[in-house]
Amino acid sequence: MKDFRAIDLTGPRAAHLEGNWKGFQQAPKAFSKWETGVDEEFLRYVGAASVKTPEGFNVHPHLAKTHCDARVTKLEKGEGIDWATAEAMAFGSILMQGNDVRISGQDVGRGTFSHRHAMLTDQKTDAGYIPLNNLKDGQTNFLEVCNNLLSEEAILGFEFGYSMEHPKRLCVWEAQFGDFFNGAQIMIDTFLASAESKWLTQSGLVMLLPHGIDGAGPEHSSCRMERFLQLVDSREDQKPADGDNINFQVAHPTTSAQYFHLLRKQVVTPYRKPLVVVGPKVLLRHPKAASTLSEMGPGTHFQPVLADHTVLPYKVTKVVFVSGKHCFTLQKERDERKMDNIAVIRLEGIAPFPVEDIKKAMDLYPKANKFVWSQEEARNAGCWPFVNRRFAHAFGVNLEYAGRKELAWTATAIGEFHQKEIQEVIDETFALCS
């Protein structure tokens, strides 16, 4: 009986930062920024190496021209860096700095939208080749490309477990379309959203979820970001404001440089937090989403909020907040309507909610007297349910809503209706700003 009593009196020993996790720490309560930029010449080297193949390797002629040669040209110019190139440079720089990278999902070697081509295939021998695994002689860190089946629950569960065992490896799971995450909802609820709170186990898993109301059907349009935002343990009253220690991050980047910094941040920080990236489809090749090498150079980092520097601050009387590719639609329409009193501010980091960055952006426009939230998604979806009350509590701002009404589905799938809805959202946005 004495031995049994000893069991009851012995407290559990925390071992969550031992073994492979030795040297890591818990995330701080403060909202912090981490420099993730890299020397530009180093990025040029890595980027060019990401499309370099051995002598005699037969790349598809179309791919050689539009992917390999085009990438080298962009790198030489230092501008027009598209999404896939930024990703390749992020992966390559992580490898060269001593970390492994693993990307998993259906057809991730090529990419659902034929943009990545991390794995090339010889057109005569059918042999595969991963250029990033041949960055230098004696390379010791590698990119693992795992093309797998559409079994989201099993795959995401495995990838989350893998990330728990390998904190120094960037682990990425990409859904074929963001909508398909719902097949793994159990893993998201049980592990991604709450594992650290329940068991102190950290994970740096990245979920890439292609998203965008582009005219496709309701199963190929939305990653249901509202569900992830509902799972985040962010305080609605922002007292205190969110810090790095929330349970996981949600980001909606609109430029390739922003995506680059998000990926690198996952291995730069001395702690690990899951990251949900509301990813692009149209923006993969959109010229407005392309970045310069200097935006990824030394001293740069992910910016949770992108202010509008295309308008003169002293003229601005209305501010439209937006997240995602919808910003480019609004900016184009504003310019065509010659409404230069409107600033379009992009919310790129949604959780943790970037209170200070939003305030700094708002302070750029001291004459602003109306604030609007505009989105492609339905009123009961997207960012609106999350941002509305936080703006009210943090800034005393009563956001006005412009977007689709409450809907049971995410998209109509009928081209004529889709175009009509988009125009209605645009017209409503600018009517509120008139």
ZIHU-V271947 format. One record per backbone hydrogen bond with DSSP energy under -1.0 kcal/mol. NH is the residue of the N-H (numbers start at 1). CO is the residue of the C=O. Records with the same first field share a line. If there is no record, write none. Layout:
NH=CO ; CO
This chain:
5=1
6=2
7=3
8=4
9=5
18=15
21=18
22=19
24=21
25=270
36=300
37=300
38=296
43=39
44=40
45=41
46=42
47=43
48=44
49=45
50=46
51=48
52=49
57=54
59=57
64=60
65=61
66=62
67=63
68=63
69=64
71=67
72=68
73=69
74=70
75=71
76=72
77=73
78=74
79=74
81=291
83=284
86=82
87=83
88=84
89=85
90=86
91=87
92=88
93=89
94=90
95=91
96=92
97=93
98=95
99=94
101=142
102=170
103=144
104=172
105=146
108=105
111=107
114=111
116=110
117=110
118=109
119=109
120=129
122=127
123=58
126=122
129=120
133=130
134=131
139=136
144=101
146=103
148=105
151=149
155=151
156=152
157=153
158=154
159=155
160=156
161=157
162=158
163=159
164=160
165=161
166=162
169=166
170=100
172=102
173=206
174=104
175=208
178=210
180=177
181=178
182=179
183=180
184=181
185=182
188=184
189=185
190=186
191=187
192=187
193=188
195=191
198=194
199=195
200=196
206=171
207=275
208=173
209=277
211=279
212=221
214=212
220=217
227=224
229=225
230=226
231=227
234=232
244=30
246=243
249=274
250=351
251=276
252=348
256=289
259=255
260=256
261=257
262=258
263=259
264=260
265=261
266=262
267=264
268=264
269=265
275=205
276=249
277=207
278=251
279=209 ; 277
284=281
285=282
289=286
291=81
293=78
296=293
300=297
306=346
315=312
317=341
318=341
319=370
320=343
321=372
322=345
327=324
328=325
330=326
331=327
332=328
333=329
334=330
335=331
336=332
337=333
339=334
342=339
343=318
345=320
346=306
347=322
348=304
349=304
350=250
351=250
355=353
358=354
359=355
360=356
361=357
362=358
363=359
365=362
368=365
369=317
372=319
373=400
374=321
375=402
381=378
386=383
387=383
388=384
391=387
392=388
393=389
394=390
395=391
396=392
397=391
399=397
400=371
402=373
418=414
419=415
420=416
421=417
422=418
423=419
424=420
425=421
426=422
427=423
428=424
429=425
430=426
431=427
432=428
434=431
